């Protein structure tokens, strides 16, 4: 059982795949319904069970359905995500061995509890699951190639906006949580510079709910006619990213998807710990953050006027984009993965 966030799943996927390979018996993996196709591709298995995310009475009904589906079927259940919903389903499984993190109000569901500490990187939190079953070798980083159907869907989404096989940059100006989002006017300025200084049209990506924000960013550009907005599913998005010259973004799900490909990435991290939540890929990623957050900034509550974000200037981001594009084309040198605090 896994976490429903794209980033969490991408980072935990090497652990999950090693868990699947460890057992001689068939292994089922339960994931959020939105991640089923990604899980099948990344984990190389068809044994993926979808779980629907619902709130209120619908959420209780879904947990009841899932609990009934797993009850008595498995001799071991490993809860990689160790969330509220998944722990309840684990308890319903009645499995002889139930492994999960000893989290606040959730450890009761497991009879093999692992410490819920804060390691240097969140990957190490997931890797405890391997140690619990006797696996001691660190799993390899996973990369991904989009299937042919996803590449066709991505090409169709871009048709009419950009010429066929024309290079482009991708910009994601949103994020799952508002306190992680760099100001719209700064995205406008950097996107303009990508068009003017590098000759690349810009493909803005996002969910339908993020379209309003994207239109605000485009409205602040002088080169908006060289941009397009595309909203596609996860696998076509991977196909779009694997062809891109660059992804410029906030720390977000699309960033973690791009890290599964060879796409160069420049990401604004803001309040998110770069050490804790950096992608597993070692090459071609630049992470920028402004001022360090004070201890009082926690749980989405900001007391520092978002200086962790606003401390990253337009020039900081545009310079990082120029270096990333130059490195990808062989015209610049530098460290393969960089993490920079730009605020003073």
C-alpha positions as CSV (number, residue, x, y, z in Angstrom):
1,X,0.0,0.0,0.0
2,X,1.4,3.4,-1.0
3,X,1.0,7.1,-0.6
4,X,-1.3,9.0,-3.0
5,X,1.0,11.9,-3.8
6,X,3.0,11.6,-7.0
7,X,6.3,12.7,-5.4
8,X,6.0,10.2,-2.6
9,X,5.1,7.4,-4.9
10,X,8.0,8.2,-7.3
11,X,10.5,8.2,-4.4
12,X,9.1,5.1,-2.8
13,X,8.8,3.1,-6.2
14,X,12.3,1.6,-6.0
15,X,11.5,0.2,-2.6
16,X,8.1,-1.1,-3.8
17,X,9.6,-2.8,-6.8
18,X,12.3,-4.5,-4.7
19,X,9.5,-5.7,-2.3
20,X,7.7,-7.2,-5.3
21,X,10.8,-9.0,-6.4
22,X,11.6,-10.3,-2.9
23,X,8.6,-12.6,-2.5
24,X,8.2,-15.9,-4.4
25,X,4.4,-15.5,-4.1
26,X,2.4,-13.1,-6.3
27,X,2.3,-9.6,-4.8
28,X,-0.5,-7.1,-5.2
29,X,0.2,-3.3,-4.9
30,X,-2.6,-1.0,-3.8
31,X,-2.3,2.6,-5.0
32,X,-4.5,5.6,-5.4
33,X,-6.7,5.3,-8.4
34,X,-5.0,8.2,-10.1
35,X,-1.6,6.4,-10.0
36,X,-2.6,3.0,-11.4
37,X,-1.2,3.4,-14.9
38,X,2.1,4.9,-13.5
39,X,2.4,2.1,-11.0
40,X,2.0,-0.6,-13.7
41,X,4.6,1.0,-15.8
42,X,7.1,1.9,-13.1
43,X,6.8,-1.3,-11.0
44,X,6.5,-3.6,-14.1
45,X,3.5,-5.4,-12.8
46,X,-0.2,-5.7,-13.7
47,X,-1.2,-6.6,-10.2
48,X,-2.2,-3.1,-9.1
49,X,-5.3,-2.5,-7.1
50,X,-6.9,1.0,-7.2
51,X,-8.1,2.8,-4.1
52,X,-10.4,5.8,-4.6
53,X,-9.8,8.9,-2.5
54,X,-13.0,10.1,-1.0
55,X,-14.0,12.3,2.0
56,X,-16.7,12.0,4.6
57,X,-19.3,9.2,4.3
58,X,-17.8,8.2,0.9
59,X,-14.4,7.8,2.4
60,X,-15.7,5.5,5.1
61,X,-17.6,3.5,2.5
62,X,-14.4,3.2,0.4
63,X,-12.3,2.0,3.4
64,X,-15.0,-0.5,4.2
65,X,-14.9,-1.8,0.6
66,X,-11.2,-2.0,0.6
67,X,-11.1,-3.7,3.9
68,X,-13.5,-6.4,2.8
69,X,-11.5,-6.9,-0.4
70,X,-8.3,-7.7,1.5
71,X,-9.6,-9.5,4.5
72,X,-8.1,-12.9,4.9
73,X,-6.4,-12.8,1.5
74,X,-2.8,-12.1,2.5
75,X,-0.3,-13.5,5.0
76,X,1.7,-10.2,4.9
77,X,0.7,-6.6,4.2
78,X,3.3,-3.9,4.0
79,X,2.0,-0.3,4.4
80,X,4.6,1.8,2.6
81,X,2.6,5.0,2.9
82,X,1.5,4.4,6.5
83,X,-1.4,6.9,6.2
84,X,-4.7,7.1,8.0
85,X,-6.7,5.3,5.2
86,X,-4.1,2.7,4.5
87,X,-3.5,1.8,8.1
88,X,-7.3,1.1,8.5
89,X,-7.2,-1.2,5.5
90,X,-4.2,-3.0,6.9
91,X,-6.0,-3.6,10.1
92,X,-8.9,-5.1,8.2
93,X,-6.6,-7.4,6.3
94,X,-6.1,-9.6,9.4
95,X,-2.8,-10.6,7.9
96,X,-0.4,-12.5,10.1
97,X,2.3,-9.9,9.5
98,X,1.4,-6.2,9.2
99,X,4.3,-3.9,8.7
100,X,4.1,-0.1,8.9
101,X,5.5,3.0,10.6
102,X,4.7,3.6,14.2
103,X,3.0,6.9,13.4
104,X,0.8,8.9,15.7
105,X,-2.6,7.3,16.0
106,X,-1.7,4.7,13.3
107,X,0.8,2.3,14.8
108,X,-2.1,0.2,16.3
109,X,-2.8,-1.2,12.9
110,X,0.6,-3.0,12.7
111,X,2.2,-5.9,14.6
112,X,5.6,-5.1,13.1
113,X,6.2,-1.4,13.8
114,X,9.1,0.6,12.3
115,X,10.3,3.9,13.8
116,X,8.7,7.0,12.2
117,X,11.7,9.2,12.4
118,X,12.9,12.0,10.1
119,X,15.8,10.6,8.1
120,X,18.1,12.7,5.9
121,X,16.0,11.7,2.9
122,X,12.4,10.5,2.8
123,X,13.6,7.5,0.7
124,X,15.3,6.1,3.8
125,X,12.0,6.2,5.6
126,X,10.6,3.9,2.9
127,X,13.7,1.8,2.8
128,X,13.0,0.6,6.3
129,X,10.4,-1.7,4.8
130,X,13.1,-3.6,3.0
131,X,15.2,-4.1,6.2
132,X,12.1,-5.4,7.9
133,X,11.9,-8.4,5.5
134,X,15.7,-9.0,5.4
135,X,16.6,-7.1,2.3
136,X,19.9,-5.2,2.8
137,X,20.8,-4.0,-0.7
138,X,19.8,-0.5,-1.6
139,X,17.5,-0.6,-4.7
140,X,18.5,1.1,-7.9
141,X,17.0,4.4,-9.1
142,X,14.1,3.8,-11.5
143,X,13.8,5.6,-14.9
144,X,10.9,5.4,-17.2
145,X,10.1,5.5,-20.9
146,X,6.6,6.6,-21.9
147,X,4.6,4.0,-23.9
148,X,3.8,4.6,-27.5
149,X,0.1,5.5,-26.8
150,X,1.2,8.1,-24.3
151,X,3.6,9.7,-26.8
152,X,0.9,9.8,-29.4
153,X,-1.5,11.5,-26.9
154,X,1.2,14.1,-26.0
155,X,1.9,14.8,-29.6
156,X,-1.9,15.3,-30.2
157,X,-2.1,17.7,-27.2
158,X,0.7,19.8,-28.7
159,X,-0.5,19.8,-32.3
160,X,-1.7,23.1,-33.4
161,X,0.4,24.9,-30.8
162,X,3.9,24.0,-31.8
163,X,5.5,22.6,-35.0
164,X,6.0,18.9,-35.1
165,X,9.4,18.0,-33.5
166,X,10.0,21.6,-32.5
167,X,12.0,21.8,-29.2
168,X,10.1,23.4,-26.3
169,X,10.4,24.2,-22.6
170,X,7.8,23.1,-20.1
171,X,6.7,25.3,-17.2
172,X,4.6,24.3,-14.3
173,X,3.6,27.4,-12.3
174,X,1.4,25.5,-9.8
175,X,1.8,23.0,-6.9
176,X,-0.3,20.8,-4.7
177,X,-0.1,23.3,-1.9
178,X,-0.4,27.1,-2.2
179,X,2.5,27.8,0.2
180,X,4.9,26.1,-2.3
181,X,4.1,28.4,-5.2
182,X,6.5,31.0,-6.5
183,X,4.9,34.3,-7.5
184,X,3.0,34.3,-10.9
185,X,4.7,37.5,-12.1
186,X,8.1,35.9,-11.7
187,X,7.1,32.9,-13.7
188,X,5.9,35.3,-16.4
189,X,9.3,37.0,-16.5
190,X,11.3,33.8,-16.6
191,X,9.0,32.3,-19.2
192,X,9.5,35.4,-21.3
193,X,13.2,35.0,-21.1
194,X,13.1,31.4,-22.1
195,X,11.3,32.5,-25.3
196,X,13.4,35.5,-26.0
197,X,16.9,34.4,-24.9
198,X,16.7,30.7,-25.8
199,X,14.3,30.7,-28.7
200,X,12.1,28.0,-27.1
201,X,8.3,28.1,-27.1
202,X,6.8,27.4,-23.6
203,X,4.3,24.7,-22.9
204,X,2.5,25.4,-19.6
205,X,1.2,22.3,-17.9
206,X,-1.3,21.9,-15.1
207,X,-4.6,20.4,-14.0
208,X,-7.8,22.0,-15.2
209,X,-8.1,23.7,-11.8
210,X,-4.7,25.3,-12.4
211,X,-5.6,26.9,-15.7
212,X,-6.7,30.2,-14.1
213,X,-3.3,30.6,-12.6
214,X,-1.6,29.7,-15.8
215,X,-3.6,32.3,-17.6
216,X,-2.5,34.9,-15.1
217,X,1.1,34.0,-15.8
218,X,0.6,34.1,-19.6
219,X,-1.2,37.5,-19.2
220,X,1.9,38.9,-17.7
221,X,4.1,37.8,-20.6
222,X,5.2,39.8,-23.7
223,X,5.7,36.5,-25.6
224,X,2.4,34.8,-24.6
225,X,1.8,34.0,-28.3
226,X,4.7,31.6,-28.1
227,X,3.1,29.6,-25.3
228,X,0.4,27.0,-24.9
229,X,-1.5,25.3,-22.1
230,X,-1.7,21.5,-22.0
231,X,-3.6,19.4,-19.4
232,X,-3.1,15.6,-19.9
233,X,-3.0,12.5,-17.8
234,X,0.1,11.2,-16.1
235,X,1.5,9.0,-18.8
236,X,1.1,11.5,-21.7
237,X,2.7,14.1,-19.3
238,X,5.7,11.8,-18.9
239,X,5.9,11.6,-22.7
240,X,5.7,15.4,-23.0
241,X,8.4,15.8,-20.4
242,X,10.8,13.3,-21.9
243,X,10.8,15.4,-25.1
244,X,11.2,18.7,-23.4
245,X,14.4,20.8,-23.4
246,X,13.7,21.8,-19.8
247,X,11.2,21.8,-17.0
248,X,11.0,25.0,-14.9
249,X,8.7,24.5,-11.9
250,X,7.8,24.6,-8.3
251,X,8.5,21.5,-6.2
252,X,5.6,19.4,-7.3
253,X,4.4,16.1,-8.7
254,X,5.4,17.0,-12.3
255,X,8.9,17.7,-11.1
256,X,9.2,14.1,-9.7
257,X,7.8,12.7,-12.9
258,X,10.3,14.6,-15.0
259,X,13.0,13.2,-12.7
260,X,12.1,9.7,-14.0
261,X,13.1,10.9,-17.5
262,X,16.2,12.7,-18.7
263,X,14.6,16.1,-18.8
264,X,16.7,18.9,-17.3
265,X,15.0,20.4,-14.3
266,X,15.1,23.8,-12.5
267,X,12.9,23.7,-9.5
268,X,11.9,26.3,-6.8
269,X,11.8,24.5,-3.5
270,X,10.7,27.3,-1.1
271,X,9.6,25.8,2.2
272,X,10.2,22.2,1.1
273,X,13.5,20.6,2.4
274,X,15.7,20.0,-0.6
275,X,17.7,17.4,1.5
276,X,14.6,15.6,2.5
277,X,12.6,15.7,-0.8
278,X,15.0,16.0,-3.6
279,X,14.4,13.6,-6.6
280,X,16.5,10.4,-6.6
281,X,18.0,11.2,-10.0
282,X,21.6,12.5,-9.7
283,X,22.0,14.3,-13.0
284,X,20.6,17.5,-14.5
285,X,18.6,18.9,-11.6
286,X,19.0,22.4,-10.1
287,X,17.0,23.2,-6.9
288,X,16.7,26.8,-5.7
289,X,15.4,28.2,-2.4
290,X,15.5,31.6,-0.8
291,X,15.8,32.3,2.9
292,X,15.7,29.5,5.4
293,X,12.3,29.1,7.1
294,X,12.2,29.9,10.8
295,X,11.0,27.1,13.1
296,X,7.6,28.8,13.5
297,X,6.8,28.1,9.8
298,X,5.2,24.7,9.9
299,X,2.3,22.8,8.4
300,X,1.7,25.4,5.7
301,X,1.7,28.3,8.2
302,X,4.1,31.0,7.2
303,X,5.4,33.7,9.5
304,X,8.2,34.9,7.3
305,X,6.3,36.5,4.3
306,X,7.2,33.6,2.1
307,X,10.9,34.7,1.9
308,X,11.9,31.1,1.3
309,X,10.2,31.6,-2.1
310,X,10.6,35.3,-2.8
311,X,14.3,35.1,-1.9
312,X,14.7,33.4,-5.2
313,X,14.9,36.3,-7.7
314,X,13.9,36.3,-11.4
315,X,17.6,36.5,-12.3
316,X,18.5,33.6,-10.0
317,X,15.9,31.4,-11.8
318,X,16.7,32.7,-15.3
319,X,20.4,32.1,-14.8
320,X,19.8,28.6,-13.5
321,X,17.6,27.9,-16.6
322,X,20.4,29.2,-18.9
323,X,23.0,27.0,-17.3
324,X,20.7,23.9,-17.4
325,X,19.9,24.5,-21.1
326,X,23.6,25.1,-21.9
327,X,24.6,22.0,-20.0
328,X,22.0,19.9,-21.9
329,X,23.3,21.1,-25.2
330,X,26.9,20.6,-24.2
331,X,27.7,24.4,-24.1
332,X,28.2,24.7,-20.4
333,X,29.8,22.8,-17.5
334,X,28.8,22.5,-13.9
335,X,27.8,20.2,-11.2
336,X,25.3,17.5,-12.3
337,X,22.9,18.2,-9.4
338,X,22.9,21.5,-7.6
339,X,21.1,22.8,-4.5
340,X,21.4,26.5,-4.0
341,X,20.1,28.9,-1.3
342,X,19.9,32.2,-3.1
343,X,18.5,34.6,-0.5
344,X,20.7,36.5,1.8
